[in-house]
């Protein structure tokens, strides 16, 4: 948007404009509406690159918790500005941690990360919001070109990913928590002491420049949790971090859940246990009991490491066929390596490995089949290359991937966040799998949790219904997400779909079930008018 555009258009900067919600839209938009002083932000951005003024400002993207803008200056320089939404949790901590983490990745690890030019973690400033001004990422966003790149270039990108992870592994800390600048130290912060083989001069530089402090992660600040006196770290033991998750959710459920309700659209029928706080509390109690046993015995596997666990094509930029920039460090923290490692989305592949074209490939006449085989071979080669190079230079990551029942251990943690508003079934399934495989996870020790046969049978029944529900949402995932989000372009089609589903449901249901369905799905009534 050019600066001469009418003031009303600036309102688009404040509100969420990247999509719609089919239900609960007013609440969703309110959580993402952020008022700030546009002219003050432009002035700060201009000053950060020694320009006189900003001549153009456009909104680039809106993630779950931020708005991202591109500002062009009169000297030709462009910068990126990030403004946190109200739903970001602690905007102060989130902003402070992201800036420090980006600086650490750039200046200490030598990673290709945009330089932060200006920031403020205090909303009481002329911009009237926390903000980050950073360099524009160098290169082209990988998601825009990945499908067109030759295999050789893709393999170079995969090699770069392995090298990036090698650098991330090079520094570890004695504490677990979010990284901050020492000058921004908050209550509870401790010196960022390193361990391992870091040169003494580098270790001293890190300790003087950074601190490890309370978690800025959204899960520790979500909703009423932001006002609760819960343990947010930092921690010296992984077990204490895991217990903090369990105790956080138990405290929230005890305080909030009895007076709240799961927000479901009427079509997504929840399993019976989803709406019973005691069912969630029981699972978190079991999680609490497992905290000492989910952690691998190999100490280096859980060393405190700053990790970018959300590396995908939209967060990577490439230039001349190599990775030139990595963005979106907001969720990165100094956490236990084992519970953070993930295969990058670029190499994820669950099919059969095929590392070369079959002998009969050239004789195939079906072009679709030839495309499918080429795709299978390419995905296989990319995964093989990543795993081969990881095993060669990042043995801890390789060990984390191949630890016996490692996926089961990680799933317990991954599915533990806010099951009341998310899903209880995957969390319970992960805990049941721990019990089922206990003799191999902790041989010689009695399992500290127990699901009775009746509880397992109930879980299996609920899982069938949950899977049907998941299949339904998967079938329409290109149109609507499970929280009701759809693009502005597909909003009318989505409403039309659910209006037809509503009519069909009202024809088939009777009595109280029909009355409840009618009430829960009134938001879809507008589609067929």
C-alpha positions, 0 to 999 in steps of 0.5 A: 500500500502506497503512503498516499492511500487513504487512512482507512486503508491502514486499518487493513494493517491492523486487522487479520486479512489473510483468511476467514473463519467459518465459526467463532470468527469474531473471536479469532479476528479479535485475537489478531487485531493489533493497533499500532502507530504506522507512521512511527513504525515507518520512521523507526524503520527509515532511521534503522537504514539511514533513510529519510523516509518510508515510501511504501509499506505492504503487509506480506504475511500473517502467521498465527501470532504475527503480522509481517510488513515490507517497508521500502525506503527512499534510498531503495533499501527494503526492510521487514517489520514484525508486529506481534498479535494479541494472541502471541502470549507474552509479546515482551518475552516473545520479541526479546527472545526472537531478537536474541536468538536471531543474533545468536544464530547470526553472530555466534553460529554464523548462520545465514539469518537476517540481521535485526536492525531495530527492536523494542520489547516495551509497548510503551513506545512511539510505535505503541507496540513491540516490534522487530525491524530486520533486513530483508531475507536474501534470495528467493523463497524456496517454496516458490521455486522448489518444485522447479529445481533440478535434483542436483540443486535440491541435493545441494539444499539438503546438504546445506540443511545438514550443515546448518544443523551441524552448526546448531549442534556446535553450542550447548548450554547448562540450562533449558529455557528461552534465550535473551540478551543479558541487557534484557534480563528478566526475573529468573534469568541465569547466565548462558553458560555453555558446556562442551568444546566451545573455545573459552573466548567464545564461551565467555562472549556468549555468557556476557551477551546472553542469558537463559530465562523463562519460556516465551513459548506460546503454550506457557502463555496461552489464554488464562495461563498468562496470568497464572503462577506456573513454572516457566523455567529455566530448568537444569534438568529435562525432567523438570521441563516435562513436569512443568508441562504436566503441572501447567496443564493440570493447574489450568484445567483445575482453574478454567476447564470446569467453566469453559467449553470446547469450541466445536463447530457441530460437525466435528463431534468430539469423543465423550472424554474430550469434554470431561476435565477429569479425563484430561487431568488423569492423563496429565497425572500419568505424564507427570509420573513418566517425566523421569523415564521419557528422557534418554539415558544418553546425556548428549542426546538431551543437551540444551541446544538452540534448534530451528525445528520448523525448517520448511520451504517457506522459511528458507531462501535460496540464491544460486542454488544454495540456502541464503537465509533462514527466517522465523526463529520465534519458537526456537529455544535452548531445549533438549535436543532429543525432543526437538529434532525433526526431519525437515519437511523438504525430505519427509517421505514415508513411501517405499525407497526407490533410488533409481528408475526401474529398467522398464521406465522408458517403455511406460506409456502412461505419463502419469505413472512415469511422473509418479515414479520420478517423484518417488525416486526423487523423494527417496534420493533426497531422504537418503541423502539427508540421512546419509549426511546426517549420520556422517556429520551429525551423529547425535541427530541420527541417534535421536532418530533411531533411538528405540521407541524414540517416536513414542517418547517424543509423541507424549511431549508433542501431544501434551499441549492444551488437550482441552482445546486440541485433542485428547485422543492422540495424547492418550494413545501416546501414553498407552504406547509407552505402557505397551512398550515399557519393558523396552523403554525402561527394562527392569523397572515397573511401569509407573502408569497403568491403563486398565483393560476397560480404559483401553477398550474405551480408548479404542472405541473413541479412537474409531470415532476420532479417526472417522472425524480426522478422515472427514477433515483430511478430505476437505483440508484443501478447503477448510482447516479444523479450526474453521479457517479458510482462504478469503477466495474459498470462503463462499465455497466452504460455507456452501459445503457446510450448509449442505452438510447441515441440511443433510444432518437435520434430515437424518437426526431426531430429538435432542440430538437434532436440536443440539446439532441445529444449535451448534451449526447455525453458523452454516445456515447462511450459505443457502439463502 
